Structure formats: structure tokens, C-alpha cells
Amino acid sequence: MKTKRKMSRWFLARRLHDLALRIAAGKPIRIGNVSVRVPDQVVLEEEVETEEGRTELEFELKWPVAT
């Protein structure tokens, strides 16, 4: 599930803050129509790309699927 929407820096900070609080509390987060609970241990990848006059900042969380 991938979502894309335009928003102000203030609303972006608010969205990231809300996500951070839910993750810290062990509550599920919602991306689009998918709800996911982030486990206690994850791998965080951070990436910045600048090309053709655009900058892209990515945060990616990864963890194994529980069986």
C-alpha cells in the first residue's frame, strides 16, 4: 500500500508525530486502508536523494513477518 498526498510542513510534522506516538505506545498505525502494528525491534533505513531539481526523503521500516 502506497499513499501520496500534498501537505504543509506543519501537517507533515503533525502526521509524523502522531505516527511516532502510536508506534511508541505499541498501537497500530494506518497507512491508506491498511492497519499495521510495528514490533519492538525494526530496521530503519533513511535515504535522501536529490536529482533533477527535486529532493526525496525516505524512511523505511522493516521487520520479519511473525509465523
N, CA, C and O atoms as a GROMACS GRO file, in nm:
protein
  268
    1MET      N    1   0.086  -0.118   0.000
    1MET     CA    2   0.000   0.000   0.000
    1MET      C    3   0.090   0.123   0.000
    1MET      O    4   0.176   0.138   0.086
    2LYS      N    5   0.069   0.208  -0.095
    2LYS     CA    6   0.145   0.333  -0.104
    2LYS      C    7   0.045   0.447  -0.112
    2LYS      O    8  -0.052   0.440  -0.188
    3THR      N    9   0.069   0.551  -0.035
    3THR     CA   10  -0.018   0.669  -0.041
    3THR      C   11   0.067   0.790  -0.074
    3THR      O   12   0.186   0.795  -0.044
    4LYS      N   13   0.004   0.887  -0.136
    4LYS     CA   14   0.074   1.011  -0.170
    4LYS      C   15  -0.026   1.125  -0.156
    4LYS      O   16  -0.137   1.117  -0.208
    5ARG      N   17   0.013   1.229  -0.085
    5ARG     CA   18  -0.072   1.348  -0.074
    5ARG      C   19   0.015   1.468  -0.044
    5ARG      O   20   0.120   1.457   0.019
    6LYS      N   21  -0.028   1.582  -0.090
    6LYS     CA   22   0.045   1.706  -0.068
    6LYS      C   23  -0.004   1.768   0.062
    6LYS      O   24  -0.125   1.772   0.088
    7MET      N   25   0.090   1.818   0.145
    7MET     CA   26   0.053   1.880   0.271
    7MET      C   27   0.160   1.981   0.312
    7MET      O   28   0.271   1.980   0.259
    8SER      N   29   0.125   2.066   0.404
    8SER     CA   30   0.220   2.166   0.454
    8SER      C   31   0.321   2.099   0.547
    8SER      O   32   0.298   1.989   0.596
    9ARG      N   33   0.431   2.167   0.571
    9ARG     CA   34   0.532   2.117   0.663
    9ARG      C   35   0.472   2.096   0.802
    9ARG      O   36   0.505   1.998   0.869
   10TRP      N   37   0.384   2.186   0.845
   10TRP     CA   38   0.321   2.173   0.977
   10TRP      C   39   0.238   2.045   0.986
   10TRP      O   40   0.248   1.971   1.083
   11PHE      N   41   0.155   2.020   0.883
   11PHE     CA   42   0.073   1.898   0.885
   11PHE      C   43   0.159   1.773   0.873
   11PHE      O   44   0.126   1.670   0.931
   12LEU      N   45   0.268   1.781   0.798
   12LEU     CA   46   0.360   1.668   0.790
   12LEU      C   47   0.418   1.637   0.928
   12LEU      O   48   0.419   1.522   0.971
   13ALA      N   49   0.464   1.740   0.998
   13ALA     CA   50   0.520   1.720   1.132
   13ALA      C   51   0.415   1.660   1.225
   13ALA      O   52   0.445   1.572   1.306
   14ARG      N   53   0.292   1.707   1.214
   14ARG     CA   54   0.184   1.654   1.297
   14ARG      C   55   0.158   1.506   1.266
   14ARG      O   56   0.140   1.426   1.358
   15ARG      N   57   0.156   1.471   1.138
   15ARG     CA   58   0.133   1.331   1.097
   15ARG      C   59   0.246   1.242   1.150
   15ARG      O   60   0.220   1.135   1.205
   16LEU      N   61   0.371   1.286   1.133
   16LEU     CA   62   0.484   1.207   1.181
   16LEU      C   63   0.482   1.194   1.334
   16LEU      O   64   0.513   1.088   1.388
   17HIS      N   65   0.445   1.302   1.401
   17HIS     CA   66   0.435   1.299   1.548
   17HIS      C   67   0.328   1.201   1.593
   17HIS      O   68   0.351   1.121   1.684
   18ASP      N   69   0.211   1.205   1.529
   18ASP     CA   70   0.103   1.112   1.563
   18ASP      C   71   0.146   0.968   1.540
   18ASP      O   72   0.118   0.880   1.622
   19LEU      N   73   0.213   0.942   1.426
   19LEU     CA   74   0.263   0.807   1.398
   19LEU      C   75   0.363   0.764   1.506
   19LEU      O   76   0.357   0.651   1.555
   20ALA      N   77   0.455   0.854   1.541
   20ALA     CA   78   0.557   0.821   1.641
   20ALA      C   79   0.494   0.787   1.776
   20ALA      O   80   0.536   0.692   1.842
   21LEU      N   81   0.394   0.862   1.817
   21LEU     CA   82   0.328   0.834   1.945
   21LEU      C   83   0.259   0.698   1.942
   21LEU      O   84   0.265   0.623   2.040
   22ARG      N   85   0.192   0.665   1.831
   22ARG     CA   86   0.124   0.536   1.820
   22ARG      C   87   0.225   0.421   1.819
   22ARG      O   88   0.203   0.318   1.883
   23ILE      N   89   0.334   0.438   1.746
   23ILE     CA   90   0.438   0.334   1.741
   23ILE      C   91   0.497   0.314   1.880
   23ILE      O   92   0.512   0.200   1.925
   24ALA      N   93   0.531   0.422   1.950
   24ALA     CA   94   0.591   0.413   2.084
   24ALA      C   95   0.497   0.343   2.182
   24ALA      O   96   0.543   0.273   2.272
   25ALA      N   97   0.366   0.363   2.166
   25ALA     CA   98   0.268   0.304   2.257
   25ALA      C   99   0.230   0.161   2.218
   25ALA      O  100   0.154   0.096   2.288
   26GLY      N  101   0.284   0.113   2.106
   26GLY     CA  102   0.250  -0.023   2.061
   26GLY      C  103   0.114  -0.032   1.997
   26GLY      O  104   0.059  -0.142   1.984
   27LYS      N  105   0.058   0.081   1.956
   27LYS     CA  106  -0.073   0.083   1.891
   27LYS      C  107  -0.056   0.070   1.740
   27LYS      O  108   0.049   0.107   1.687
   28PRO      N  109  -0.156   0.019   1.671
   28PRO     CA  110  -0.145   0.008   1.524
   28PRO      C  111  -0.149   0.146   1.458
   28PRO      O  112  -0.209   0.240   1.509
   29ILE      N  113  -0.083   0.154   1.344
   29ILE     CA  114  -0.088   0.275   1.263
   29ILE      C  115  -0.162   0.241   1.134
   29ILE      O  116  -0.166   0.125   1.093
   30ARG      N  117  -0.219   0.342   1.071
   30ARG     CA  118  -0.295   0.320   0.949
   30ARG      C  119  -0.228   0.394   0.834
   30ARG      O  120  -0.201   0.514   0.843
   31ILE      N  121  -0.201   0.320   0.727
   31ILE     CA  122  -0.149   0.376   0.603
   31ILE      C  123  -0.250   0.340   0.495
   31ILE      O  124  -0.267   0.223   0.461
   32GLY      N  125  -0.318   0.441   0.442
   32GLY     CA  126  -0.426   0.412   0.346
   32GLY      C  127  -0.535   0.335   0.417
   32GLY      O  128  -0.587   0.379   0.519
   33ASN      N  129  -0.569   0.218   0.364
   33ASN     CA  130  -0.672   0.135   0.428
   33ASN      C  131  -0.612   0.014   0.499
   33ASN      O  132  -0.683  -0.081   0.530
   34VAL      N  133  -0.480   0.018   0.526
   34VAL     CA  134  -0.411  -0.091   0.593
   34VAL      C  135  -0.370  -0.047   0.733
   34VAL      O  136  -0.315   0.061   0.752
   35SER      N  137  -0.397  -0.133   0.830
   35SER     CA  138  -0.356  -0.107   0.968
   35SER      C  139  -0.245  -0.206   1.003
   35SER      O  140  -0.256  -0.325   0.975
   36VAL      N  141  -0.138  -0.157   1.064
   36VAL     CA  142  -0.024  -0.242   1.098
   36VAL      C  143   0.031  -0.203   1.235
   36VAL      O  144   0.036  -0.085   1.270
   37ARG      N  145   0.072  -0.303   1.309
   37ARG     CA  146   0.135  -0.279   1.440
   37ARG      C  147   0.286  -0.299   1.421
   37ARG      O  148   0.330  -0.403   1.372
   38VAL      N  149   0.364  -0.199   1.461
   38VAL     CA  150   0.509  -0.203   1.447
   38VAL      C  151   0.566  -0.278   1.568
   38VAL      O  152   0.534  -0.244   1.682
   39PRO      N  153   0.650  -0.380   1.545
   39PRO     CA  154   0.704  -0.458   1.657
   39PRO      C  155   0.809  -0.380   1.737
   39PRO      O  156   0.845  -0.268   1.702
   40ASP      N  157   0.856  -0.442   1.845
   40ASP     CA  158   0.952  -0.377   1.934
   40ASP      C  159   1.087  -0.352   1.868
   40ASP      O  160   1.155  -0.255   1.904
   41GLN      N  161   1.128  -0.434   1.774
   41GLN     CA  162   1.256  -0.420   1.706
   41GLN      C  163   1.235  -0.411   1.556
   41GLN      O  164   1.168  -0.496   1.498
   42VAL      N  165   1.290  -0.308   1.492
   42VAL     CA  166   1.280  -0.290   1.347
   42VAL      C  167   1.415  -0.243   1.293
   42VAL      O  168   1.502  -0.201   1.369
   43VAL      N  169   1.429  -0.251   1.162
   43VAL     CA  170   1.542  -0.191   1.093
   43VAL      C  171   1.490  -0.064   1.028
   43VAL      O  172   1.389  -0.068   0.957
   44LEU      N  173   1.557   0.048   1.051
   44LEU     CA  174   1.520   0.176   0.992
   44LEU      C  175   1.621   0.212   0.885
   44LEU      O  176   1.741   0.220   0.912
   45GLU      N  177   1.573   0.235   0.764
   45GLU     CA  178   1.657   0.284   0.655
   45GLU      C  179   1.615   0.428   0.625
   45GLU      O  180   1.496   0.457   0.610
   46GLU      N  181   1.713   0.516   0.618
   46GLU     CA  182   1.688   0.657   0.586
   46GLU      C  183   1.765   0.690   0.459
   46GLU      O  184   1.881   0.652   0.443
   47GLU      N  185   1.700   0.762   0.369
   47GLU     CA  186   1.762   0.792   0.240
   47GLU      C  187   1.722   0.932   0.194
   47GLU      O  188   1.607   0.972   0.206
   48VAL      N  189   1.820   1.003   0.141
   48VAL     CA  190   1.795   1.134   0.078
   48VAL      C  191   1.849   1.127  -0.063
   48VAL      O  192   1.965   1.090  -0.084
   49GLU      N  193   1.766   1.163  -0.159
   49GLU     CA  194   1.807   1.168  -0.300
   49GLU      C  195   1.774   1.306  -0.355
   49GLU      O  196   1.667   1.360  -0.329
   50THR      N  197   1.867   1.362  -0.431
   50THR     CA  198   1.842   1.487  -0.500
   50THR      C  199   1.879   1.467  -0.645
   50THR      O  200   1.993   1.436  -0.678
   51GLU      N  201   1.781   1.486  -0.732
   51GLU     CA  202   1.805   1.476  -0.876
   51GLU      C  203   1.700   1.554  -0.951
   51GLU      O  204   1.584   1.562  -0.910
   52GLU      N  205   1.740   1.610  -1.061
   52GLU     CA  206   1.651   1.685  -1.150
   52GLU      C  207   1.570   1.791  -1.074
   52GLU      O  208   1.451   1.809  -1.100
   53GLY      N  209   1.635   1.861  -0.980
   53GLY     CA  210   1.569   1.970  -0.911
   53GLY      C  211   1.470   1.929  -0.805
   53GLY      O  212   1.394   2.013  -0.755
   54ARG      N  213   1.468   1.800  -0.768
   54ARG     CA  214   1.376   1.752  -0.664
   54ARG      C  215   1.455   1.680  -0.556
   54ARG      O  216   1.555   1.615  -0.585
   55THR      N  217   1.409   1.692  -0.434
   55THR     CA  218   1.469   1.618  -0.324
   55THR      C  219   1.366   1.520  -0.270
   55THR      O  220   1.249   1.553  -0.254
   56GLU      N  221   1.412   1.399  -0.243
   56GLU     CA  222   1.325   1.295  -0.190
   56GLU      C  223   1.386   1.244  -0.060
   56GLU      O  224   1.504   1.210  -0.056
   57LEU      N  225   1.305   1.238   0.044
   57LEU     CA  226   1.347   1.189   0.176
   57LEU      C  227   1.260   1.068   0.208
   57LEU      O  228   1.138   1.077   0.210
   58GLU      N  229   1.325   0.954   0.233
   58GLU     CA  230   1.251   0.830   0.260
   58GLU      C  231   1.291   0.773   0.395
   58GLU      O  232   1.408   0.771   0.431
   59PHE      N  233   1.191   0.726   0.468
   59PHE     CA  234   1.211   0.650   0.590
   59PHE      C  235   1.143   0.516   0.567
   59PHE      O  236   1.024   0.511   0.533
   60GLU      N  237   1.216   0.409   0.584
   60GLU     CA  238   1.160   0.276   0.559
   60GLU      C  239   1.184   0.190   0.681
   60GLU      O  240   1.298   0.178   0.728
   61LEU      N  241   1.078   0.129   0.734
   61LEU     CA  242   1.088   0.039   0.848
   61LEU      C  243   1.072  -0.103   0.797
   61LEU      O  244   0.985  -0.131   0.714
   62LYS      N  245   1.157  -0.194   0.846
   62LYS     CA  246   1.150  -0.334   0.803
   62LYS      C  247   1.159  -0.424   0.925
   62LYS      O  248   1.228  -0.395   1.022
   63TRP      N  249   1.086  -0.537   0.918
   63TRP     CA  250   1.095  -0.639   1.022
   63TRP      C  251   1.045  -0.770   0.963
   63TRP      O  252   0.968  -0.769   0.867
   64PRO      N  253   1.088  -0.882   1.020
   64PRO     CA  254   1.042  -1.011   0.970
   64PRO      C  255   0.894  -1.033   1.005
   64PRO      O  256   0.845  -0.985   1.107
   65VAL      N  257   0.827  -1.107   0.920
   65VAL     CA  258   0.686  -1.142   0.944
   65VAL      C  259   0.683  -1.254   1.047
   65VAL      O  260   0.753  -1.355   1.033
   66ALA      N  261   0.603  -1.237   1.151
   66ALA     CA  262   0.590  -1.340   1.255
   66ALA      C  263   0.517  -1.460   1.197
   66ALA      O  264   0.421  -1.445   1.121
   67THR      N  265   0.564  -1.578   1.233
   67THR     CA  266   0.499  -1.700   1.183
   67THR      C  267   0.432  -1.775   1.295
   67THR      O  268   0.372  -1.880   1.272
   0.00000   0.00000   0.00000
